[in-house]
């Protein structure tokens, strides 16, 4: 099982208790920039120290799996395009690291957003891991959303769950992923669109 979690504005102790509830022993940080001005407890080095003190490993995969890319080819008119990110060698390498890691660790992919549907960890990364690993999203204490249920919620979000008989679930789901990807995609400054990070 691969878990995902958004740190949101939780206290670090609350965050770690959530990880312990699901026996997570490794965090894969998929934020492009592993810092939080409003929640400094989730800055990369501070988070790494906090996790380590509880026996939880930390790895930064934001360069591979982040949504704010340095590659100019990932942007169209200053908007990061998830389908282009998914084609990059770095992204594929990041997916391979996750697939390999879940064989020996209980990993949670971490980003900032609490709701998995408003975060690229679900709409971009999990979309390309489905079929390879079982996935679930840690939302609150005692509240785990299986990825299949998240996908049903995603289709309902766009009123796509009652489509006609001539479209397969996969076709409808692909449309829902694309719509949500467009909605939440990172919109860069001109410099980022040229490949210069503005983070």
C-alpha positions in Angstrom: 0.0 0.0 0.0 1.2 3.5 -1.0 -0.2 6.3 1.2 -0.4 10.0 0.4 -0.8 12.8 2.9 -1.0 16.6 2.9 0.7 18.3 5.8 -1.7 21.3 5.7 -1.3 23.4 8.8 -1.1 20.5 11.2 1.2 20.6 14.2 4.2 18.4 13.6 3.2 16.1 16.5 -0.3 15.6 15.0 1.3 14.9 11.6 3.6 12.2 13.0 0.8 10.6 14.9 -1.2 10.3 11.7 1.8 8.5 10.1 2.2 6.2 13.1 -1.5 5.3 12.8 -0.9 3.8 9.4 2.6 2.5 10.4 4.3 4.7 7.8 8.0 4.4 8.0 9.1 6.6 5.1 8.0 10.0 3.7 8.5 10.8 0.0 8.3 14.6 -0.2 6.9 15.5 -3.6 6.8 19.2 -3.2 8.7 21.1 -5.8 10.0 23.5 -3.1 10.3 21.7 0.3 9.7 24.8 2.4 6.6 26.4 4.0 6.6 30.0 5.0 3.4 29.6 7.1 4.3 26.2 8.5 8.1 26.1 9.1 7.8 22.8 10.8 7.6 21.4 7.3 10.8 23.0 6.0 12.9 20.2 4.6 15.7 20.0 7.2 13.4 20.6 10.2 10.9 18.0 8.9 13.7 15.5 8.3 14.9 15.9 11.9 11.4 15.5 13.4 10.7 12.4 11.3 14.1 10.9 12.1 13.5 11.2 15.8 10.5 8.9 15.4 12.3 6.4 13.2 10.7 7.6 9.9 12.9 8.0 6.9 12.7 11.0 4.6 13.5 11.4 0.9 13.0 14.4 -1.3 11.5 13.6 -4.7 10.3 17.1 -5.7 12.8 17.4 -8.5 11.4 14.2 -10.1 7.8 14.3 -9.1 7.0 18.0 -8.3 4.4 19.9 -10.3 6.5 23.1 -10.6 9.0 22.1 -13.2 12.3 23.5 -14.4 12.0 21.9 -17.9 10.6 24.5 -20.3 9.0 21.7 -22.3 6.5 21.2 -19.4 4.9 24.6 -19.9 2.3 25.8 -22.4 1.6 29.6 -22.2 3.1 29.6 -18.7 0.9 26.8 -17.4 2.4 23.4 -16.3 0.9 20.6 -18.3 0.6 17.4 -16.4 0.7 15.3 -19.6 4.0 16.9 -20.5 5.4 16.4 -17.0 4.5 12.7 -17.2 6.6 12.3 -20.4 9.8 13.5 -18.8 12.6 11.1 -17.9 12.9 12.6 -14.4 9.2 11.9 -13.7 9.4 8.3 -14.9 12.5 7.8 -12.8 10.6 9.2 -9.8 7.7 6.8 -10.4 10.2 3.9 -10.5 11.7 4.9 -7.2 8.2 4.9 -5.6 7.4 1.5 -7.2 10.7 0.1 -5.9 10.4 1.7 -2.5 6.9 0.3 -1.6 8.3 -3.2 -1.9 10.2 -2.8 1.3 8.8 0.3 3.1 5.5 1.8 4.1 5.7 5.0 2.2 3.5 8.1 2.3 3.9 10.6 -0.5 3.7 14.1 1.1 2.7 17.4 -0.3 1.0 20.5 1.2 -2.7 20.2 0.3 -5.0 18.4 2.7 -7.6 17.3 0.1 -6.0 14.7 -2.2 -8.1 15.9 -5.1 -6.6 19.4 -5.0 -3.0 18.2 -5.1 -0.8 16.9 -7.9 0.2 14.0 -5.7 -3.2 12.5 -6.7 -4.1 14.1 -10.0 -0.6 13.7 -11.6 1.4 11.1 -9.6 -1.2 8.6 -8.5 -2.8 8.7 -11.9 0.4 7.2 -13.3 0.9 4.7 -10.5 -2.7 3.2 -10.6 -2.6 -0.4 -11.6 0.9 -0.8 -10.2 0.4 -0.3 -6.5 -2.6 -0.1 -4.1 -3.0 3.5 -2.9 -4.9 5.3 -0.1 -5.0 8.9 1.1 -4.6 9.8 4.8 -7.1 12.6 5.5 -7.7 12.7 9.2 -7.2 10.4 12.2 -9.3 7.3 11.4 -10.2 8.7 8.0 -8.5 6.9 5.0 -9.8 7.4 1.5 -9.0 4.6 -0.9 -7.8 5.8 -4.3 -10.7 4.1 -6.0 -13.0 6.1 -3.8 -11.1 9.3 -4.6 -11.5 8.6 -8.3 -15.3 8.2 -7.8 -15.3 11.6 -6.0 -13.3 13.1 -8.8 -15.8 12.1 -11.4 -18.7 13.4 -9.2 -16.9 16.7 -8.9 -17.4 17.3 -12.6 -20.8 15.5 -12.9 -19.2 12.8 -14.9 -20.3 9.8 -12.9 -23.6 9.4 -14.7 -22.4 9.3 -18.3 -23.9 7.3 -21.1 -23.3 3.6 -21.8 -21.1 4.3 -24.7 -18.2 5.6 -22.7 -16.0 3.3 -20.5 -15.2 4.2 -16.9 -11.6 4.7 -17.9 -12.6 7.2 -20.6 -14.7 9.2 -18.2 -12.1 9.0 -15.5 -9.4 10.3 -17.9 -11.6 13.3 -18.7 -12.0 14.0 -15.0 -8.2 13.7 -14.4 -7.6 16.1 -17.2 -10.2 18.7 -16.1 -8.8 18.7 -12.5 -5.3 18.8 -13.8 -6.1 22.0 -15.8 -7.8 23.5 -12.7 -5.0 23.0 -10.2 -1.9 23.2 -12.5 0.9 25.5 -11.5 0.8 28.8 -13.4 4.3 30.2 -13.7 5.8 33.6 -14.1 7.4 34.2 -17.5 10.8 33.3 -16.1 9.6 29.9 -14.9 8.0 29.2 -18.2 11.4 29.7 -19.7 12.8 27.2 -17.4 14.1 29.4 -14.6 12.7 28.4 -11.2 10.9 31.2 -9.4 10.6 29.3 -6.1 
